[in-house]
């Protein structure tokens, strides 16, 4: 029985050491990747340009330009898992009087190969919402999976998530 106890303690200590050695290093410092790990590499200029052009099209209420930035079968996924054609999202986000103000920050992205990439950013979206209209500023994050289409990049998938506040969990 003593051998079993000694083996159990040895196994637990060994497992703890191995898991600690495999844990990601870093403290999640500002500009880092969430809960630890190395900082994200700089966003490639072509992907930053895509994000900037997207924000400009939204701010100009330019649905045709925004729609052109989307693939023909692109899908928009919200934080609850609802899926709609991205062209429907483009129409909704570019409507309203006065125009809404869309600003991006904290862009990150990566070229996967010559024809595939992703870009993600935080955003603020200010405007009149609800019925009756109320001035609000929404905060969130958006991610795009992109595919090269000739000389242009088009989104195959758009994911948007509003900042969620849950008492005791995120606050």
Buried (B, 14 or more C-beta within 10 A) or exposed (E): EEEEEEEEEEEEEEEEEEEEEEEEEEEEEEEBBEEEEEEBEEBBEBBBEBBEBBBEBBBEBBBEBBBEBBBEEBBBBBEEEEEEBBBEBBEEBBEEEEBBEBBBEEBBBBBEEEEBBBBBBBBBBBBBBEEEEEEEEBEBBBBBBBBBBEEEBBBBBBBBEBEEEEEEEEE
